[in-house]
Amino acid sequence: MTFQDIVFLTEDASHDAVINHINEEAFGPGRFVRSSERVREQGPHDQQLSFVASDRGEIIASVRMTPIYAGTVEGHLLGPLAVRPSHKNLGIGRELVRIVLAAAQKGGSHAVLLVGDPPYYAPLGFAPTKPGALTMPGPFDARRLLAACYGGVDPMALAGEIRHRDS
Ligand SMILES: CC(C)(COP(=O)(O)OP(=O)(O)OC[C@H]1O[C@@H](n2cnc3c(N)ncnc32)[C@H](O)[C@@H]1OP(=O)(O)O)[C@@H](O)C(=O)NCCC(=O)NCCS
């Protein structure tokens, strides 16, 4: 199988079970204690901005987007992002990130935030936020809180609480 076999689709309710399976496989039971998960528990994700990857009919990767406020800025929290082990290192994760960033920007999002590894996300447009300026309901490594911003928003100027926003 190659990247050419992969089709990217907007998420719908029929994908819920397989997405749960993919995330469980990628992150294990500990995924529910993460601070970003506390934010996601505050309300639904936005299916219109969430995508899956399909390999000849089988869903093998997923990325979700949850509407948030970062302080006063309207944005989205990206994640979970997970690719099945059988399909890693084909560029699927990066393509899913590119797709959700383009969709979020088109939809008027001003900041897409995530907690993740800077070496993976920086080439995709994510920059560091100011350590300590943004809070979440629980502890997290501030050096891994990254943002891709639009409409003149400066990632370093983001400040305040990250919380769910009704989309
Ligand atoms: C991280 C993940 C989404 C990457 O998806 P993927 O489709 O395999 O990644 P891509 O093919 O787009 O990119 C692969 C490249 O990213 C690199 N990479 C993968 N994970 C990385 C990480 N955490 N930090 C830095 N680089 C990473 C790979 O080494 C590879 O580098 P290369 O192109 O120089 O060989 C996938 O490995 C996964 O699901 N991991 C488990 C869940 C997870 O950690 N999700 C991210 C949470 S922030």
The ligand as a Gaussian input file, in Angstrom:
#p B3LYP/6-31G(d) Opt

LIG

0 1
 C        2.487000      10.781000      15.471000
 C        1.699000      10.126000      14.342000
 C        0.315000      10.742000      14.260000
 C        2.469000      10.402000      13.036000
 O        1.707000       9.909000      11.951000
 P        2.403000       9.321000      10.636000
 O        1.382000       9.248000       9.576000
 O        3.142000       8.081000      10.979000
 O        3.469000      10.474000      10.357000
 P        3.942000      11.009000       8.940000
 O        4.106000       9.872000       8.006000
 O        3.108000      12.130000       8.534000
 O        5.364000      11.592000       9.334000
 C        6.401000      10.724000       9.622000
 C        7.609000      11.514000      10.062000
 O        7.334000      12.138000      11.309000
 C        8.280000      11.692000      12.262000
 N        7.609000      11.609000      13.553000
 C        6.626000      10.777000      13.931000
 N        6.281000      11.037000      15.214000
 C        7.067000      12.047000      15.627000
 C        7.209000      12.740000      16.841000
 N        6.459000      12.451000      17.902000
 N        8.124000      13.734000      16.917000
 C        8.907000      14.045000      15.856000
 N        8.825000      13.415000      14.672000
 C        7.914000      12.419000      14.566000
 C        8.718000      10.334000      11.758000
 O        9.968000       9.987000      12.282000
 C        8.789000      10.590000      10.269000
 O        9.956000      11.330000       9.956000
 P       10.620000      11.244000       8.481000
 O        9.591000      11.764000       7.514000
 O       11.797000      12.143000       8.623000
 O       10.932000       9.810000       8.276000
 C        1.605000       8.594000      14.503000
 O        2.888000       8.059000      14.663000
 C        0.752000       8.163000      15.685000
 O       -0.436000       7.924000      15.546000
 N        1.376000       8.049000      16.872000
 C        0.668000       7.641000      18.069000
 C       -0.263000       8.720000      18.554000
 C        0.429000      10.069000      18.721000
 O        1.525000      10.169000      19.290000
 N       -0.240000      11.117000      18.198000
 C        0.267000      12.470000      18.231000
 C       -0.051000      13.093000      19.532000
 S        0.612000      14.730000      19.642000

